[in-house]
Amino acid sequence: MIFVNKNKAKKPISFTKTLIATAFLALILMPSLTSCKKGSQQATPQAAANTTNSTNEAQAPEQNKTKILATFYPLYVMLLNITEGTNTEVSMIAPANTGCLHDYQLTTKDMQAIEKCDILVANGAGMEDFLEKALEAKKDSTIIASQGYNLIEENPHIWVSPSGAIWQVKQIAEGLKKLDPQNASAYEKNATSYAEKIQELSDTMHSELEGLKGKSVITFHEAFPYFSSEFGLNTVAVVEREPGTEPSARELADLVALIKDAKTKGSKVPMLFAEPQYSSSAAEVIANETGIKVQELDPAVTGPFGKDGTDSDTLQTKESYLNAMRKNLEVLKSNLAD
């Protein structure tokens, strides 16, 4: 929760600063482009949501806090973990229920949040194409979490793989240390601690999924190439290349034929996985035609977000990635085991 001292006298805004702010907004406030690739899902625009690190809320005035802005939920969760106990204010542009930034449209309040933040953290790899001009304008204070990562066909969903998430946590921490050196030691300590938690879970997942390597799966959209690669799963088809982009009748027929052919030959039928963030109507059509069940894998792109800023709400948000991966582990074990 953010507190503002209403009794503090306001400083007059200079004409020069007004011009600079206006020019910044004019530069980047334009029709938004799609991020991953164009799809029909529309995210509801809203003002950036703020969370102040409660452990340091009383230590320094709000105006002295380092304002860090994430573009969307997965990065926001990482930042909450990395900035714990520091004099920072963490917020995000897209609402927590947005999912991937397909067709996300920036609002004036989003623009103002970008202009006012000290540090902007973006995923990169094409996830925020709609922010191209803003990222260029703030390039000296922007951290690209995917920078240097070995991409699979320019796919931006790096965090869905635990090893990818660890990479991004470390990448963000390194950027924060350079841009906000007063909190460098805390960023390093927190990032190491969070990365170790993800690694511990990853080790468990590798151990328990070892016997499922080579299993064939059909995913809802292209959010899982890094996850599948890490755990040795064979993605034989994708229902929708982007959420909301319905497959053609021919594509649906091909998927149905693929599954029926596997059944006819006595082969192991690929498991069909939808995602909790999006409508699974196309997947349901396939299920009805083939008799297979539709299960869910969570790309951890949405999750709990405590609006009142209590410690319990913040903890739930901070643990959301780990909880999503734990659930994915159980889903895979229950549905892919022979």
C-alpha positions as a Markdown table, in Angstrom:
| # | Residue | x | y | z |
|---|---|---|---|---|
| 1 | Met | 0.0 | 0.0 | 0.0 |
| 2 | Ile | 1.4 | 3.4 | -0.9 |
| 3 | Phe | 1.0 | 6.4 | 1.5 |
| 4 | Val | 1.2 | 9.9 | 0.3 |
| 5 | Asn | 1.9 | 12.9 | 2.6 |
| 6 | Lys | -1.0 | 15.2 | 1.6 |
| 7 | Asn | 0.4 | 18.0 | 3.9 |
| 8 | Lys | 3.6 | 18.3 | 2.0 |
| 9 | Ala | 3.8 | 21.5 | -0.1 |
| 10 | Lys | 3.9 | 20.8 | -3.8 |
| 11 | Lys | 6.7 | 22.2 | -5.8 |
| 12 | Pro | 5.8 | 24.2 | -8.9 |
| 13 | Ile | 6.2 | 22.2 | -12.1 |
| 14 | Ser | 8.6 | 23.9 | -14.5 |
| 15 | Phe | 7.6 | 24.6 | -18.0 |
| 16 | Thr | 10.6 | 22.7 | -19.3 |
| 17 | Lys | 9.7 | 19.5 | -17.3 |
| 18 | Thr | 6.2 | 19.7 | -18.6 |
| 19 | Leu | 7.5 | 19.8 | -22.1 |
| 20 | Ile | 9.8 | 16.9 | -21.5 |
| 21 | Ala | 7.0 | 14.8 | -20.0 |
| 22 | Thr | 4.6 | 15.7 | -22.8 |
| 23 | Ala | 7.2 | 14.9 | -25.5 |
| 24 | Phe | 7.8 | 11.5 | -23.9 |
| 25 | Leu | 4.1 | 10.6 | -23.8 |
| 26 | Ala | 3.6 | 11.8 | -27.4 |
| 27 | Leu | 6.5 | 9.7 | -28.5 |
| 28 | Ile | 5.1 | 6.4 | -27.2 |
| 29 | Leu | 1.4 | 6.9 | -26.9 |
| 30 | Met | 0.2 | 5.4 | -30.2 |
| 31 | Pro | -1.8 | 2.4 | -31.3 |
| 32 | Ser | -0.3 | -0.7 | -29.7 |
| 33 | Leu | 1.2 | -3.4 | -31.8 |
| 34 | Thr | 0.8 | -7.0 | -30.7 |
| 35 | Ser | 3.5 | -8.6 | -28.7 |
| 36 | Cys | 4.1 | -12.3 | -29.3 |
| 37 | Lys | 2.2 | -12.5 | -32.6 |
| 38 | Lys | -1.2 | -11.0 | -33.4 |
| 39 | Gly | -4.2 | -12.8 | -31.8 |
| 40 | Ser | -7.7 | -11.8 | -31.0 |
| 41 | Gln | -7.6 | -11.9 | -27.2 |
| 42 | Gln | -8.0 | -8.4 | -25.7 |
| 43 | Ala | -6.6 | -7.6 | -22.2 |
| 44 | Thr | -8.5 | -5.0 | -20.2 |
| 45 | Pro | -6.2 | -2.0 | -19.8 |
| 46 | Gln | -5.9 | -0.6 | -16.3 |
| 47 | Ala | -3.5 | 1.6 | -14.4 |
| 48 | Ala | -0.2 | 0.0 | -13.3 |
| 49 | Ala | -0.6 | -1.8 | -10.0 |
| 50 | Asn | 1.8 | -0.9 | -7.1 |
| 51 | Thr | 3.2 | -2.9 | -4.3 |
| 52 | Thr | 5.6 | -1.3 | -1.8 |
| 53 | Asn | 8.0 | -3.6 | 0.1 |
| 54 | Ser | 6.3 | -3.6 | 3.4 |
| 55 | Thr | 9.4 | -4.5 | 5.4 |
| 56 | Asn | 10.9 | -1.1 | 4.5 |
| 57 | Glu | 7.7 | 1.0 | 4.2 |
| 58 | Ala | 8.6 | 3.0 | 7.3 |
| 59 | Gln | 12.3 | 3.4 | 6.7 |
| 60 | Ala | 12.2 | 6.1 | 4.1 |
| 61 | Pro | 9.8 | 8.6 | 2.6 |
| 62 | Glu | 8.0 | 7.4 | -0.5 |
| 63 | Gln | 9.7 | 9.9 | -2.8 |
| 64 | Asn | 13.0 | 8.3 | -2.0 |
| 65 | Lys | 12.0 | 4.8 | -3.0 |
| 66 | Thr | 13.4 | 3.3 | -6.2 |
| 67 | Lys | 10.4 | 2.8 | -8.5 |
| 68 | Ile | 10.7 | -0.4 | -10.5 |
| 69 | Leu | 8.1 | -1.2 | -13.2 |
| 70 | Ala | 7.6 | -4.7 | -14.7 |
| 71 | Thr | 5.8 | -5.1 | -18.0 |
| 72 | Phe | 3.7 | -8.1 | -16.8 |
| 73 | Tyr | 3.1 | -10.7 | -14.1 |
| 74 | Pro | 5.9 | -13.2 | -14.4 |
| 75 | Leu | 8.5 | -10.4 | -14.1 |
| 76 | Tyr | 6.6 | -8.8 | -11.3 |
| 77 | Val | 6.7 | -12.0 | -9.3 |
| 78 | Met | 10.5 | -12.2 | -9.9 |
| 79 | Leu | 10.9 | -8.6 | -8.8 |
| 80 | Leu | 8.9 | -9.1 | -5.6 |
| 81 | Asn | 11.4 | -11.8 | -4.6 |
| 82 | Ile | 14.5 | -10.0 | -5.7 |
| 83 | Thr | 13.6 | -6.7 | -4.0 |
| 84 | Glu | 12.5 | -8.1 | -0.7 |
| 85 | Gly | 13.6 | -5.9 | 2.2 |
| 86 | Thr | 14.8 | -3.0 | 0.0 |
| 87 | Asn | 13.6 | 0.6 | -0.2 |
| 88 | Thr | 11.8 | 0.0 | -3.5 |
| 89 | Glu | 8.3 | 0.3 | -5.0 |
| 90 | Val | 7.5 | -2.5 | -7.5 |
| 91 | Ser | 4.6 | -2.2 | -9.9 |
| 92 | Met | 3.5 | -3.7 | -13.3 |
| 93 | Ile | 1.9 | -2.3 | -16.4 |
| 94 | Ala | -0.5 | -5.1 | -17.4 |
| 95 | Pro | -3.0 | -6.4 | -14.9 |
| 96 | Ala | -2.2 | -9.7 | -13.1 |
| 97 | Asn | -4.9 | -11.5 | -15.1 |
| 98 | Thr | -3.7 | -10.4 | -18.5 |
| 99 | Gly | -1.6 | -13.4 | -19.5 |
| 100 | Cys | 0.9 | -13.0 | -22.3 |
| 101 | Leu | 0.8 | -9.5 | -23.7 |
| 102 | His | -1.2 | -10.4 | -26.9 |
| 103 | Asp | -2.9 | -7.3 | -28.2 |
| 104 | Tyr | -2.4 | -5.4 | -24.9 |
| 105 | Gln | -3.2 | -1.7 | -25.3 |
| 106 | Leu | -1.4 | 0.9 | -23.3 |
| 107 | Thr | -3.4 | 3.5 | -21.5 |
| 108 | Thr | -2.4 | 7.1 | -20.6 |
| 109 | Lys | -1.8 | 6.0 | -17.0 |
| 110 | Asp | 0.5 | 3.2 | -18.3 |
| 111 | Met | 2.5 | 5.9 | -20.2 |
| 112 | Gln | 2.7 | 8.0 | -17.1 |
| 113 | Ala | 3.9 | 5.0 | -15.0 |
| 114 | Ile | 6.6 | 4.3 | -17.6 |
| 115 | Glu | 7.7 | 7.9 | -17.6 |
| 116 | Lys | 7.9 | 8.1 | -13.8 |
| 117 | Cys | 9.6 | 4.8 | -13.0 |
| 118 | Asp | 13.3 | 4.7 | -12.2 |
| 119 | Ile | 13.8 | 1.3 | -13.7 |
| 120 | Leu | 11.7 | -0.6 | -16.4 |
| 121 | Val | 12.0 | -4.4 | -16.5 |
| 122 | Ala | 10.8 | -6.1 | -19.8 |
| 123 | Asn | 10.9 | -9.6 | -21.0 |
| 124 | Gly | 12.1 | -8.9 | -24.5 |
| 125 | Ala | 12.3 | -11.4 | -27.3 |
| 126 | Gly | 9.3 | -9.8 | -28.9 |
| 127 | Met | 7.0 | -10.0 | -25.9 |
| 128 | Glu | 6.6 | -6.2 | -25.7 |
| 129 | Asp | 6.7 | -5.1 | -29.3 |
| 130 | Phe | 4.0 | -2.5 | -28.5 |
| 131 | Leu | 6.5 | -0.9 | -26.1 |
| 132 | Glu | 9.3 | -0.4 | -28.7 |
| 133 | Lys | 9.4 | 3.4 | -28.6 |
| 134 | Ala | 9.1 | 3.4 | -24.8 |
| 135 | Leu | 11.9 | 1.0 | -24.4 |
| 136 | Glu | 14.1 | 3.0 | -26.7 |
| 137 | Ala | 13.3 | 6.2 | -24.8 |
| 138 | Lys | 14.2 | 4.6 | -21.5 |
| 139 | Lys | 17.0 | 2.3 | -22.8 |
| 140 | Asp | 19.5 | 3.6 | -20.2 |
| 141 | Ser | 17.2 | 2.5 | -17.3 |
| 142 | Thr | 15.7 | -0.7 | -18.9 |
| 143 | Ile | 16.5 | -4.3 | -18.0 |
| 144 | Ile | 15.7 | -6.9 | -20.7 |
| 145 | Ala | 15.3 | -10.2 | -18.8 |
| 146 | Ser | 15.8 | -12.4 | -21.9 |
| 147 | Gln | 19.0 | -10.7 | -23.1 |
| 148 | Gly | 21.7 | -13.3 | -23.9 |
| 149 | Tyr | 19.4 | -16.3 | -23.6 |
| 150 | Asn | 19.5 | -19.0 | -26.3 |
| 151 | Leu | 16.0 | -18.5 | -27.8 |
| 152 | Ile | 14.0 | -21.3 | -29.6 |
| 153 | Glu | 12.7 | -19.8 | -32.8 |
| 154 | Glu | 12.5 | -16.3 | -31.2 |
| 155 | Asn | 9.9 | -17.6 | -28.7 |
| 156 | Pro | 9.6 | -15.2 | -25.7 |
| 157 | His | 8.2 | -17.7 | -23.1 |
| 158 | Ile | 11.5 | -18.3 | -21.4 |
| 159 | Trp | 10.2 | -18.2 | -17.8 |
| 160 | Val | 7.9 | -21.2 | -18.3 |
| 161 | Ser | 11.1 | -23.4 | -18.1 |
| 162 | Pro | 12.6 | -23.4 | -14.6 |
| 163 | Ser | 16.1 | -23.0 | -16.0 |
| 164 | Gly | 14.8 | -20.0 | -18.1 |
| 165 | Ala | 13.2 | -18.5 | -15.0 |
| 166 | Ile | 16.5 | -18.8 | -13.1 |
| 167 | Trp | 18.3 | -17.1 | -16.0 |
| 168 | Gln | 15.9 | -14.2 | -16.0 |
| 169 | Val | 16.0 | -13.8 | -12.2 |
| 170 | Lys | 19.8 | -13.5 | -12.4 |
| 171 | Gln | 19.6 | -11.2 | -15.4 |
| 172 | Ile | 17.2 | -8.9 | -13.6 |
| 173 | Ala | 19.3 | -8.9 | -10.4 |
| 174 | Glu | 22.5 | -7.9 | -12.4 |
| 175 | Gly | 20.6 | -5.1 | -14.0 |
| 176 | Leu | 19.2 | -3.8 | -10.7 |
| 177 | Lys | 22.7 | -3.9 | -9.1 |
| 178 | Lys | 24.0 | -1.6 | -11.8 |
| 179 | Leu | 21.1 | 0.8 | -11.9 |
| 180 | Asp | 20.5 | 0.9 | -8.1 |
| 181 | Pro | 23.8 | 0.2 | -6.4 |
| 182 | Gln | 22.6 | 1.2 | -3.0 |
| 183 | Asn | 20.5 | -2.0 | -2.8 |
| 184 | Ala | 23.0 | -4.2 | -4.7 |
| 185 | Ser | 23.9 | -6.5 | -1.9 |
| 186 | Ala | 20.3 | -7.2 | -1.1 |
| 187 | Tyr | 19.4 | -7.8 | -4.8 |
| 188 | Glu | 22.3 | -10.3 | -5.0 |
| 189 | Lys | 21.3 | -12.1 | -1.8 |
| 190 | Asn | 17.6 | -12.3 | -2.7 |
| 191 | Ala | 18.1 | -13.4 | -6.3 |
| 192 | Thr | 20.5 | -16.1 | -5.1 |
| 193 | Ser | 17.9 | -17.3 | -2.6 |
| 194 | Tyr | 15.0 | -17.3 | -5.1 |
| 195 | Ala | 17.1 | -19.0 | -7.8 |
| 196 | Glu | 18.0 | -21.7 | -5.3 |
| 197 | Lys | 14.3 | -22.3 | -4.6 |
| 198 | Ile | 13.5 | -22.6 | -8.3 |
| 199 | Gln | 16.5 | -24.9 | -8.8 |
| 200 | Glu | 15.5 | -27.1 | -5.9 |
| 201 | Leu | 12.0 | -27.5 | -7.4 |
| 202 | Ser | 13.6 | -28.1 | -10.9 |
| 203 | Asp | 15.7 | -30.9 | -9.5 |
| 204 | Thr | 12.6 | -32.5 | -8.1 |
| 205 | Met | 10.8 | -32.1 | -11.4 |
| 206 | His | 13.7 | -33.6 | -13.4 |
| 207 | Ser | 13.9 | -36.6 | -11.0 |
| 208 | Glu | 10.1 | -37.3 | -11.0 |
| 209 | Leu | 9.7 | -36.7 | -14.8 |
| 210 | Glu | 12.7 | -38.7 | -15.9 |
| 211 | Gly | 10.6 | -41.6 | -16.9 |
| 212 | Leu | 8.3 | -39.4 | -19.1 |
| 213 | Lys | 11.0 | -38.3 | -21.5 |
| 214 | Gly | 9.8 | -38.6 | -25.1 |
| 215 | Lys | 6.1 | -38.6 | -24.2 |
| 216 | Ser | 4.1 | -36.8 | -26.8 |
| 217 | Val | 1.9 | -33.8 | -25.9 |
| 218 | Ile | -0.3 | -31.3 | -27.7 |
| 219 | Thr | -0.2 | -27.9 | -26.2 |
| 220 | Phe | -2.7 | -25.1 | -26.4 |
| 221 | His | -0.3 | -22.5 | -27.8 |
| 222 | Glu | 3.4 | -22.0 | -28.1 |
| 223 | Ala | 4.1 | -21.2 | -24.5 |
| 224 | Phe | 5.9 | -24.5 | -23.7 |
| 225 | Pro | 8.9 | -25.0 | -26.1 |
| 226 | Tyr | 11.4 | -24.3 | -23.3 |
| 227 | Phe | 9.5 | -26.4 | -20.8 |
| 228 | Ser | 9.2 | -29.3 | -23.2 |
| 229 | Ser | 12.9 | -29.0 | -24.1 |
| 230 | Glu | 14.0 | -29.0 | -20.5 |
| 231 | Phe | 12.0 | -32.1 | -19.5 |
| 232 | Gly | 12.3 | -34.0 | -22.7 |
| 233 | Leu | 8.7 | -33.9 | -23.8 |
| 234 | Asn | 7.8 | -34.2 | -27.5 |
| 235 | Thr | 5.3 | -31.5 | -28.6 |
| 236 | Val | 3.7 | -33.0 | -31.7 |
| 237 | Ala | 1.2 | -30.2 | -32.3 |
| 238 | Val | -0.1 | -26.8 | -31.1 |
| 239 | Val | -3.8 | -26.1 | -31.1 |
| 240 | Glu | -3.6 | -22.3 | -31.4 |
| 241 | Arg | -0.4 | -20.5 | -32.5 |
| 242 | Glu | -1.6 | -17.6 | -30.4 |
| 243 | Pro | -4.4 | -17.5 | -27.8 |
| 244 | Gly | -7.6 | -16.3 | -29.4 |
| 245 | Thr | -6.4 | -17.2 | -32.9 |
| 246 | Glu | -8.7 | -20.1 | -33.7 |
| 247 | Pro | -7.3 | -22.9 | -35.8 |
| 248 | Ser | -8.8 | -23.4 | -39.2 |
| 249 | Ala | -11.2 | -26.3 | -39.9 |
| 250 | Arg | -8.3 | -28.0 | -41.8 |
| 251 | Glu | -5.9 | -27.6 | -38.9 |
| 252 | Leu | -8.5 | -29.0 | -36.5 |
| 253 | Ala | -9.1 | -31.9 | -38.8 |
| 254 | Asp | -5.4 | -32.6 | -39.0 |
| 255 | Leu | -5.1 | -32.7 | -35.2 |
| 256 | Val | -8.1 | -35.0 | -34.9 |
| 257 | Ala | -6.6 | -37.3 | -37.6 |
| 258 | Leu | -3.2 | -37.3 | -35.8 |
| 259 | Ile | -4.8 | -38.5 | -32.6 |
| 260 | Lys | -7.1 | -41.0 | -34.3 |
| 261 | Asp | -4.2 | -42.4 | -36.2 |
| 262 | Ala | -2.2 | -43.0 | -33.0 |
| 263 | Lys | -5.2 | -44.8 | -31.6 |
| 264 | Thr | -5.6 | -47.0 | -34.7 |
| 265 | Lys | -1.9 | -48.0 | -34.6 |
| 266 | Gly | -2.0 | -48.7 | -31.0 |
| 267 | Ser | 0.5 | -46.0 | -30.3 |
| 268 | Lys | 0.4 | -43.9 | -27.1 |
| 269 | Val | -2.1 | -41.1 | -27.8 |
| 270 | Pro | -0.7 | -37.6 | -27.3 |
| 271 | Met | -2.0 | -35.8 | -24.2 |
| 272 | Leu | -3.9 | -32.6 | -24.9 |
| 273 | Phe | -3.1 | -29.7 | -22.6 |
| 274 | Ala | -5.0 | -26.4 | -22.4 |
| 275 | Glu | -4.1 | -23.4 | -20.3 |
| 276 | Pro | -6.1 | -22.0 | -17.4 |
| 277 | Gln | -5.7 | -18.4 | -18.7 |
| 278 | Tyr | -7.6 | -19.0 | -22.0 |
| 279 | Ser | -10.7 | -20.5 | -23.4 |
| 280 | Ser | -10.2 | -24.1 | -24.3 |
| 281 | Ser | -13.1 | -24.3 | -26.8 |
| 282 | Ala | -10.8 | -25.5 | -29.7 |
| 283 | Ala | -9.3 | -28.1 | -27.4 |
| 284 | Glu | -12.7 | -29.3 | -26.3 |
| 285 | Val | -13.7 | -29.8 | -30.0 |
| 286 | Ile | -10.7 | -32.1 | -30.4 |
| 287 | Ala | -11.5 | -33.9 | -27.2 |
| 288 | Asn | -15.1 | -34.5 | -28.3 |
| 289 | Glu | -14.0 | -35.8 | -31.7 |
| 290 | Thr | -11.3 | -38.2 | -30.3 |
| 291 | Gly | -12.5 | -39.1 | -26.8 |
| 292 | Ile | -9.3 | -37.9 | -25.1 |
| 293 | Lys | -9.4 | -35.8 | -22.0 |
| 294 | Val | -8.2 | -32.2 | -21.8 |
| 295 | Gln | -5.9 | -31.3 | -19.0 |
| 296 | Glu | -4.2 | -28.0 | -18.0 |
| 297 | Leu | -0.6 | -26.9 | -17.9 |
| 298 | Asp | 0.0 | -23.5 | -16.4 |
| 299 | Pro | 2.6 | -21.2 | -18.0 |
| 300 | Ala | 2.6 | -19.1 | -14.8 |
| 301 | Val | 1.7 | -16.0 | -16.7 |
| 302 | Thr | -1.1 | -15.0 | -14.4 |
| 303 | Gly | -1.7 | -15.5 | -10.7 |
| 304 | Pro | -2.8 | -14.1 | -7.3 |
| 305 | Phe | -2.4 | -10.4 | -6.7 |
| 306 | Gly | -3.1 | -9.0 | -3.3 |
| 307 | Lys | -4.7 | -5.6 | -3.8 |
| 308 | Asp | -4.6 | -4.6 | -0.1 |
| 309 | Gly | -0.9 | -5.2 | 0.1 |
| 310 | Thr | -0.9 | -7.4 | 3.2 |
| 311 | Asp | 2.0 | -9.7 | 4.0 |
| 312 | Ser | -0.1 | -12.8 | 3.3 |
| 313 | Asp | -1.2 | -11.5 | -0.1 |
| 314 | Thr | 2.4 | -10.6 | -1.0 |
| 315 | Leu | 3.7 | -14.0 | 0.0 |
| 316 | Gln | 1.0 | -15.7 | -2.1 |
| 317 | Thr | 2.1 | -13.7 | -5.1 |
| 318 | Lys | 5.8 | -14.3 | -4.5 |
| 319 | Glu | 5.2 | -18.1 | -4.3 |
| 320 | Ser | 2.9 | -18.2 | -7.4 |
| 321 | Tyr | 5.5 | -19.3 | -9.9 |
| 322 | Leu | 6.7 | -22.2 | -7.7 |
| 323 | Asn | 3.2 | -23.2 | -7.0 |
| 324 | Ala | 2.3 | -23.3 | -10.7 |
| 325 | Met | 5.3 | -25.5 | -11.4 |
| 326 | Arg | 4.4 | -27.8 | -8.6 |
| 327 | Lys | 0.9 | -28.2 | -10.0 |
| 328 | Asn | 2.3 | -28.8 | -13.5 |
| 329 | Leu | 4.5 | -31.6 | -12.1 |
| 330 | Glu | 1.5 | -33.3 | -10.6 |
| 331 | Val | -0.5 | -32.9 | -13.8 |
| 332 | Leu | 2.2 | -34.4 | -15.9 |
| 333 | Lys | 2.8 | -37.3 | -13.5 |
| 334 | Ser | -0.9 | -38.1 | -13.3 |
| 335 | Asn | -1.6 | -38.0 | -17.1 |
| 336 | Leu | 1.6 | -39.1 | -18.9 |
| 337 | Ala | 2.7 | -42.1 | -16.8 |
| 338 | Asp | 2.0 | -45.5 | -18.4 |
